[in-house]
Amino acid sequence: MTFPEDTPLPMDQMVSLKSFSLFEALTDEQDRRYSQMARLSDFGENELVLDFDDESHNVFLIQSGRVRVILRIATGREVILGEFSDGEFFGELAAIDGTTRSANVTAMVRTRLLTLPQQVFLQILREAPDVSLQLMRNMSALIRSLNTRLAEHAFLPAKYRLYSELIRLSKPRKGHDGQRIISPPPIQLELAERIGCRREVVSREIAKMERENVVERSRGGLILADMAELNRRLSEGWNAGNN
């Protein structure tokens, strides 16, 4: 299939689609053919990439940088759905179902994106079953994550949702077995937007956790110093929510 609206890029300006995990299964010939149809775009820090109800249907691959996805719910309130960084992608839902964008996407740092037109993306899915399978695996992981968040909002009070989000955002702290760290340290307003509560609730609970030595602040981030206690509290919240 050809796409007359696209002029193939010179070979020295092409970015290989196979460099992204979603498209690893492409043959070399498919990669050369379809990579020519993609376009590179640069976005500055805090620059809007996509807005709610945008009618474009392209798929975006992140060559470098990081973006944040925000959902606006019926009440007008905004909730942070997540962030994507190097090698990840977004925009596939609108490309598949042809509807307007359901979320806002903003670059958090200087970001370079590879834009793949909807027609090209759909043709790849038709021609490369293994790429379609990989997409389904990605979407399954996303659905599982969203189901977890939905359950948290349905059954857990705000402080327990905060515990869960802190664990989700953290990574193991090097040289300190049993501890995790969120680096750079999270902004309390953003934490509140992630778990659907007021900033004051987050501020009050983190201060309490500091006094109890469950978390510690450092120049490099927020340290989850007592993971056993944090997990115990989270289990307590789930048990109370199911009773």
RORO-276652 format. One record per residue (C-alpha): x, y, z; residue number from 0. Coordinates in Angstrom, 3 decimals, always signed. Layout:
<pts>
east,north,up,k
X,Y,Z,NUM
...
</pts>
This chain:
<pts>
east,north,up,k
+0.000,+0.000,+0.000,0
+1.237,+3.530,-0.743,1
+0.330,+6.738,+0.973,2
+0.452,+9.576,-1.560,3
+0.178,+12.297,+1.047,4
+3.580,+11.271,+2.455,5
+6.895,+12.039,+0.782,6
+9.506,+9.424,+1.788,7
+12.321,+10.753,+3.938,8
+15.933,+10.582,+2.754,9
+17.678,+7.513,+4.189,10
+20.014,+9.626,+6.363,11
+17.016,+11.259,+8.085,12
+15.119,+8.056,+8.836,13
+14.632,+6.627,+12.311,14
+14.167,+2.862,+12.324,15
+10.804,+1.734,+13.650,16
+12.506,-1.478,+14.772,17
+14.412,+0.564,+17.352,18
+11.115,+0.687,+19.281,19
+10.035,-2.497,+21.063,20
+6.526,-2.313,+19.584,21
+7.930,-2.795,+16.075,22
+10.794,-5.201,+16.762,23
+9.030,-7.949,+14.788,24
+9.090,-6.006,+11.502,25
+11.260,-7.456,+8.754,26
+14.106,-5.272,+7.494,27
+12.185,-4.597,+4.299,28
+9.055,-3.558,+6.217,29
+11.128,-1.400,+8.505,30
+12.742,+0.488,+5.603,31
+9.405,+0.941,+3.863,32
+7.387,+2.165,+6.809,33
+10.115,+4.137,+8.577,34
+10.163,+6.480,+5.577,35
+6.573,+7.450,+6.383,36
+7.327,+8.639,+9.922,37
+8.219,+12.200,+10.898,38
+10.410,+13.577,+13.685,39
+9.149,+16.456,+15.829,40
+10.732,+18.256,+18.789,41
+8.817,+19.633,+21.763,42
+10.063,+21.911,+24.524,43
+9.511,+21.461,+28.247,44
+5.815,+21.900,+29.159,45
+4.827,+22.152,+25.493,46
+1.460,+20.678,+24.540,47
+1.652,+17.648,+22.246,48
-2.034,+16.708,+22.140,49
-5.121,+18.240,+23.725,50
-8.520,+16.888,+24.711,51
-10.831,+16.320,+21.734,52
-7.979,+16.728,+19.216,53
-9.167,+15.137,+15.966,54
-5.784,+13.845,+14.787,55
-5.224,+10.077,+14.741,56
-1.458,+9.706,+14.529,57
+0.594,+7.404,+16.768,58
+3.587,+8.901,+18.601,59
+6.808,+7.072,+19.465,60
+9.151,+8.662,+22.015,61
+12.716,+8.707,+20.735,62
+13.897,+10.738,+23.739,63
+12.275,+12.679,+26.554,64
+9.161,+12.200,+28.670,65
+5.475,+13.095,+28.391,66
+2.588,+13.172,+30.869,67
-0.948,+12.020,+30.080,68
-3.857,+13.734,+31.865,69
-7.490,+12.648,+31.717,70
-10.343,+15.112,+32.189,71
-13.342,+13.434,+33.827,72
-16.988,+14.459,+33.458,73
-16.894,+16.853,+36.426,74
-14.106,+18.844,+34.776,75
-11.500,+17.537,+37.205,76
-8.156,+16.384,+35.782,77
-6.361,+13.201,+36.794,78
-2.801,+12.200,+35.877,79
-3.029,+8.840,+34.117,80
+0.678,+8.281,+33.730,81
+3.934,+9.170,+32.041,82
+5.773,+7.729,+29.050,83
+9.480,+7.988,+28.220,84
+12.172,+6.766,+25.804,85
+11.041,+3.879,+23.600,86
+7.373,+4.029,+24.618,87
+4.398,+5.183,+22.571,88
+0.965,+6.789,+22.862,89
-1.976,+7.761,+20.666,90
-2.795,+4.226,+19.533,91
-6.412,+4.290,+20.768,92
-7.455,+7.170,+18.486,93
-5.594,+5.535,+15.597,94
-7.521,+2.289,+16.114,95
-11.052,+3.578,+16.734,96
-10.894,+6.932,+14.921,97
-12.389,+8.926,+17.805,98
-11.153,+12.244,+19.168,99
-8.413,+12.308,+21.783,100
-9.577,+11.494,+25.296,101
-6.570,+12.930,+27.121,102
-4.074,+15.774,+27.201,103
-0.408,+14.949,+26.511,104
+2.339,+17.405,+27.490,105
+6.122,+17.153,+27.206,106
+7.708,+17.224,+30.673,107
+11.237,+17.818,+29.328,108
+12.682,+18.441,+25.882,109
+11.208,+15.588,+23.889,110
+11.686,+14.169,+20.392,111
+8.771,+12.232,+18.931,112
+8.436,+10.060,+15.865,113
+4.959,+10.545,+14.400,114
+3.405,+7.650,+12.499,115
+0.286,+8.419,+10.393,116
-2.847,+6.461,+11.231,117
-3.019,+4.759,+7.814,118
+0.575,+3.567,+8.096,119
+0.044,+2.284,+11.641,120
-3.083,+0.331,+10.669,121
-1.402,-1.148,+7.613,122
+1.491,-2.370,+9.767,123
-0.985,-4.083,+12.100,124
-2.601,-5.821,+9.118,125
+0.703,-6.879,+7.598,126
+2.667,-7.828,+10.723,127
+0.682,-10.071,+13.124,128
+3.526,-10.148,+15.653,129
+3.374,-6.352,+15.942,130
-0.383,-6.620,+16.527,131
+0.270,-9.213,+19.230,132
+2.815,-6.963,+20.925,133
+0.318,-4.092,+20.825,134
-2.302,-6.313,+22.480,135
+0.195,-7.226,+25.204,136
+0.901,-3.552,+25.840,137
-2.788,-2.733,+25.960,138
-3.433,-5.674,+28.308,139
-0.810,-4.337,+30.714,140
-2.408,-0.885,+30.523,141
-5.872,-2.294,+31.215,142
-4.570,-4.236,+34.228,143
-2.927,-1.085,+35.589,144
-6.086,+0.980,+35.098,145
-8.182,-1.755,+36.736,146
-5.894,-1.611,+39.771,147
-6.274,+2.158,+39.983,148
-10.039,+1.874,+39.585,149
-10.206,-0.625,+42.440,150
-8.083,+1.653,+44.617,151
-10.414,+4.589,+44.008,152
-13.447,+2.416,+44.693,153
-12.262,+0.749,+47.911,154
-9.360,+2.705,+49.454,155
-9.392,+6.010,+51.361,156
-6.939,+8.654,+50.128,157
-4.054,+7.808,+52.465,158
-3.978,+4.199,+51.262,159
-4.119,+5.314,+47.636,160
-1.117,+7.506,+48.466,161
+0.830,+4.524,+49.845,162
+0.111,+2.585,+46.678,163
+1.109,+5.452,+44.393,164
+4.375,+6.048,+46.255,165
+5.302,+2.385,+45.836,166
+4.326,+2.514,+42.144,167
+6.512,+5.577,+41.490,168
+9.529,+4.260,+43.392,169
+12.513,+2.146,+42.413,170
+15.008,+0.158,+44.532,171
+17.506,+2.364,+46.360,172
+21.041,+1.329,+45.475,173
+23.110,+0.234,+48.444,174
+20.108,+0.116,+50.788,175
+18.379,-3.270,+50.794,176
+14.689,-3.092,+51.521,177
+14.395,+0.607,+50.711,178
+13.034,+2.347,+47.630,179
+13.332,+5.911,+46.360,180
+11.342,+8.321,+44.208,181
+13.768,+10.566,+42.368,182
+13.380,+13.411,+41.715,183
+11.132,+13.894,+44.767,184
+7.441,+13.988,+43.852,185
+5.504,+17.245,+43.887,186
+2.637,+17.025,+46.364,187
+0.120,+18.638,+44.023,188
+0.971,+16.068,+41.350,189
+0.602,+13.233,+43.842,190
-2.826,+14.595,+44.750,191
-3.810,+14.713,+41.071,192
-2.641,+11.147,+40.608,193
-4.773,+9.750,+43.427,194
-7.745,+12.111,+43.149,195
-7.587,+14.093,+46.393,196
-6.616,+17.521,+47.724,197
-2.958,+18.521,+48.106,198
-3.487,+19.144,+51.831,199
-4.334,+15.470,+52.346,200
-1.053,+14.409,+50.714,201
+0.971,+17.007,+52.641,202
-0.514,+15.963,+55.986,203
-0.005,+12.242,+55.404,204
+3.594,+12.532,+54.167,205
+4.467,+14.711,+57.187,206
+2.973,+12.024,+59.454,207
+4.935,+9.293,+57.657,208
+8.131,+11.307,+58.140,209
+7.525,+11.602,+61.897,210
+7.003,+7.843,+62.014,211
+10.211,+7.186,+60.005,212
+8.311,+5.428,+57.232,213
+9.613,+7.918,+54.649,214
+12.619,+10.256,+54.622,215
+13.421,+13.291,+52.524,216
+16.831,+13.627,+50.901,217
+18.334,+15.940,+48.289,218
+18.008,+13.165,+45.750,219
+14.421,+12.162,+46.366,220
+11.800,+10.805,+48.716,221
+13.030,+7.622,+50.398,222
+10.584,+4.869,+51.313,223
+12.608,+3.845,+54.361,224
+10.338,+1.221,+55.898,225
+8.808,-0.828,+53.092,226
+7.581,-3.532,+55.459,227
+5.472,-0.996,+57.341,228
+4.260,+0.665,+54.162,229
+3.145,-2.682,+52.717,230
+1.527,-3.620,+56.037,231
-0.511,-0.412,+56.000,232
-1.555,-0.950,+52.411,233
-2.679,-4.514,+53.192,234
-4.596,-3.144,+56.153,235
-6.386,-0.719,+53.834,236
-7.373,-3.475,+51.398,237
-8.612,-5.702,+54.202,238
-10.715,-2.880,+55.649,239
-12.075,-2.009,+52.219,240
-13.224,-5.577,+51.589,241
-15.093,-5.869,+54.871,242
</pts>
